[in-house]
Amino acid sequence: MKKNQKSTLLQNPAVVGVLASLLSIVIGLILGFLLLIALNPGASLEGMKAMMTTGFGSMDKFGKVLYQAAPLMMCGLSVGFAFKTGLFNIGASGQYTMGAFFALLFAIQFQMPWFICLLAAAVGGAIWGVFPGLFKAYFNVNEVITAIMFNWIGMYLVNLILANSPNMLASGWGASNSDRTAALSAANPGAILPKGPLAALFGDSSWINIGIGISIVFAIVVWVVLQKTTFGYELKACGLSRDAAQYAGINAKRNIVLSMVISGALSGIGGGIYYLAGTGQYVLEKAILGMGFNGIPVALLASSNPVGTIFSALFISYIQVGGAAMQPAYSSETIDIVIAVIIYLAAFALLMRGVIAKAVSGRKEKGGAAK
């Protein structure tokens, strides 16, 4: 009886997904530790301890984990939402950048409150998501190609506009820097996200704000849309088989465009949450922002489940905060490599899912043959 219950449990897709993610995380951590040993054997144990315990070391550090997890969660939702509808949104970084720009434009240039700025961030990301969707739906151009190009276009366009907008730059508000946007604390304190009810718990931590709460709400809303609505069913149907969906009377072209628009809006909100926190300024970049790309392993680790994205984003943020505490025993480049190994091996959840399913089916066949 117990064996049958165990076998049934392992055939549950949700259980298999969780086990696959946990197995992937363990493998990633083991390989990350081996890399630490290879690079600096004497400091490997202390380095691993710092990575695994720093996030809970103080309320300020835990606040930083939540702070970084919020935009990661939104980018993971963006990528995962597109995955669920059969699309690969590798353009989350460009959409994140445009969302950040729109949020800061409304905050600094137009002096709007934070909620209007966050709405503007969603619009900016959605605008940048519509182009890959249109090209995919109406010209059958692979969304990966279009999205990658728009990542670069978005970055350089934002740089160009900011470089020619003196009021947006820190130098326009009395600071010496002209390569970054103005600090919101000076330009428009009303655009900074409120600290919310968690402020008392985290004391004077500058990291904490309502961004993490907003991200969790969006994760739940996306789950409800995908699992409980006709619209979500249509989107997933298009992802499983575009031709079959069209045969069933579903407007596949419209749904492809809407999928990328929603995906872009989610990334855009992530950019808005990060820069409206008031702790950082957008720097005129020469490389594409990595947050959008980090959304890919977040989505993979969660098997594109919106609720799972909450936990995968928290894990990756936790590892990143812990990695920063490994200095000076390890250089920043070494830490980046170790974190990358852990994150991207942790994202092998889909592969591990297949391995577990194969092992369970093999055991079931052996059991049947024995009978």
N, C-alpha and C positions, 0 to 999 in steps of 0.2 A: 504493500500500500504506500509506504513511504517512498519507495523507488519510483512508483508511478507518479506520485505528487511532485517529486523532484524533477522527473522527466518533463511533466506538463509545465512546471515553472520555467524550465530552461527553454521551452518552446514559445514562451511569451515574448513577443518582439520587444516590449518595453524592458523586461528583465535582461534580455540578451544585449540590448543597447547599453544599459547601465554597466553590465559586466565588461562589455567590450571597451567602453570608455575608461573604466578603472584599470583594466589590464594594459591598455595603451599608456596610461599615466605612469603606471609602475615601471614599464619597460623604458619609457622616456627618462624617468628619474634615475634608474640604474645606469643607463648609458651616459647620462649627464654626470653622474658621480664618477664613472670610469674615466671620463674626459678630464674631470678635475684632478684625479690621481695622475693621469698622464702629464698634465700641464704643471702641477705643483703638488707633489705627493705629500709633503709635510703639512700643507694647509688644507688638504682635501676634506678631512673630517669637520674641521671648523667652518670651512666654506659651505659644506652641505648643511651643517647645523644652522648657519646664518640664513641660508636660503629657505629652510623649512620652518624656522621659528620667528623670524623678524616680523612678519606680518601680524603676529599676535603679541609681539613684544611690548607694545604700548597702544593706547587708544589712538594716539596720533598716527602711528604706523598703520593701524587697522583702518583709520579714516582715509589714509592714502590708498589703501587697497580698494576701498569702496569708490573713491574718487576716480581711480583709473579703470575700475571695472565698468562704470556707467557707460562711457563711450565705446568700450570694447563690446559690451552687451548689445548696444544699438547696431554696431557694425556687424556683429555676429548674427543678429536678427535679420539684418539686411541681406547678408549672403545666404543665410538659411532659408529665408522666405523665397528667394529666387530659386534655390535648389529644389524646394518643394514644388515649384511650378515648372521645373525642367530647364531652368536657365542658370548660367554661371555668371554671377555678378562680380567680376574681377574689377569692376569700376567703382567699388565702394570707396576707395581712397579719393578719387576725384569728386564723388558726391559728398563725402565727408568734408573735403576742402571747400567746396562751394557752400555747403551748409554753414561752415565756420565763417566764411566771408560774409554771407548774407546776415548772419547773426551779429557780427561785429559792425557791419555797415549800418544796420538799424540801431545798434547800441550807441555807436560813437557819432556817426554822421547825423542820424535822425533823432537821437536822444529818446529812444523808445524804452518802455519797461521790459523786464526780462521775458515775460510770457509772449509779448509781441515779437521779440527777437528770436525766441525759440520757434515760433510759428514761421517766421521768415527763414530760419535755418531749414525747416522741413520743405518749404517751397523751393529754396535753392538746390537742395539735394534732389528733389523731384524733377526739377527742370533738367538737371544733369543726367538723371536716369531715363528720361523720356527718349533721348536720342538713340541709345543702343536698342531700346524697345521698338522704336519705329523702324530702324534699319533691319532688325530681326524679323518683325512682323510683315513688313511690306516689300522688302528687297532680299529677304533670306540671307542677310549678312550675319556671320557668326558674331554673337554679342561679345565674345571675348576680345576679338580684334577691335571692334568699335569702342568698347569700354576702356581698353588699354590706351588707345589714342586720346580718349577724352580725359583720362587721368592727367596726361601731360598738358593737354590744352587747358584744362581747368587750373592747374598749378600756375602755368605761365600767364594765363589771363588774370588770375587773382593778383599775381605779382605786379603785372603791368598796371592794373587799376590802382592798387595800393601805392605804388611808387609815384603815381601822378595825383594822389589825393592827400595833400598836406594835412588836412584835418583828421585823417585817419591814423596818421603816424605819431609815434611817441614824441618826436621833435616838435609837433604842432601843439603839444600840451606842456611845453617847458622842459622836457627831458632831452638828453643829448643824443639818444638813439634815433636814427632815421631808417633803420632796417627792420623795424617791428612796429606793430600797432600800439596805440596808446593804451596804457593801463586803465582798466575800467574803474578802478578806485578813484582815479583822477578825472576821467572823461565822463563817466556816467555810473555812479554807484547803484542807481536804480535798476541797471541792467544786469547786475550780479545776482545769480541764483540765490534765493533765501536759504539759510541753514536748515530751517525746518525743525521738527520736533526732536531730531537727534542731536541738536546743538548742545543741550544740557548734558547728554551722555558723553559726548566727545570733548567737552570743555572748550578750550580756546583753539582747537585744531583748525587750521586754515583750509584743510582738505574737504571737510564735510559740508555737504549741501543736499538739496532735494533731488539732485541729478540721479542718484542711485534708485530712489523711489520712483521717479518718472520712468526710468529704464525698465524696472520690474513691472510696472503697470503696462507698458507697451508690450512686454514679452507675453503677459497674460492675454492682452487684447488680441495680439497676433495669433496666439494659440486658439482662442475662441473663434476668430475669423476663419482660420484654416480648418478647424475640426467641427464647428457647429453651424456654419452658414452655407447657404447655397452658393454664394459667391466663392467661398473657399473651396468647395467641392469642384466647381468649374475650373478654378485655377489649377488644382491638383490633377484634374482630368486632362487638361491641356499638357501638363508636365509629363504625365504617363504616356499619352499618345495624342499628338495634335490631330492626326487624321481621324481617329476614333471620336475625339471630342467634337470635331466639325461635323462628322456624320450624325452625332447625337443632337445637333442643333446648337452647339455652343460656339459663340463667336471667338475663335481662337486668336485672331489678330488683336482684337480689343483686349483680351485677357493678357496677352504677352506684353502689350504696352502698359497696361495697368499694373502688371506685376513688377515691371522695372521702375515705374513711377513710385509705387509704394516702397519698393526696395531702396530707391534713391532717397526718398523722404526719411526713411529710418536712419540711413547713414548720415544724412544732413543734420538730423536732430542730434546724433552723436557728436558731430562737430560743434554744434551749438552748445551742448552740455559741457563739453571740455573747455571751450574758451570763455563761456559765460560764467565759469566758476570764479573768475577774477584772480586766479593764482598764476596765470601764464598769459603771454602775449604771442600773437601770431607773428612769426619771423618770416620775412621774404625768403622762401625756400628755393634751393637749387636741386632738390631731390623730392620725389613724391613722398607724402606723409605715410608712415608705416601703419597707422592705426587701422586704415581700411583693409590692408593686407592681413593684419592680425585678426581681423574678423573672420577670415577663412578658416584657420584652425579652431577658432571658437565655435563656428558652425559645425565643422566636421566632428569635433570632440563631442558635441551635443547631438550628433546624428540629425542635425537640422531641426531638432525639436525646440520650439520657442521657450518652453519652460526649462529644458536642459541647458539652454544658452545662458540662463542666469547663473548656474553653477559652474559652467565651463569658463565664463568670463571672470568669475571670482577666482577660480583656480589660477588662470593665466596671470591675472593682475597680482595675485599673491606671490607667484613665482618671480615676477618682475620686481616687486618691492623687495623681496628677499635677496634677489641677485644684486641689487644696488648696495646691499650691506656687506657684500663679499670683498669690497675694496678695503685696504690696499693690497691684500694678499693676492688678489687677481686683478689684472688690468680690466678696464671697461670693455675692451674688445673681446677678451677671453670670456667675460661674463655674458656678453651678447651671444657668443657662440654656444655656450652651455645652455642658456635659456632657449635659444633657437632649436637646439637639439631636443630639449624636453618638450617644447611646444609642438614642434612639427611631428615628433614621434607620437605624442599624445593625440595628434589629429588622425592617427591611423585607426580610429575607432571603427570605421566602415570595414577595413580589412579584418580587424579582430572579430567583428561581428560575423563575417563569413566563416572565419576559422572556428568560432564557437558553435555556429549553426551546423557546420560540417561534422564537428566532433560529436555533437548531440545526435545527429542523424545516423552517424556511423555506429554509435553505441546502441541506438534503437534497432538498427538492422541486425546487429550481433545478438541482441536479446531475442528478436523475433526468430532468428535462425536456431538459437538454442532451444526454443520451445518446440 
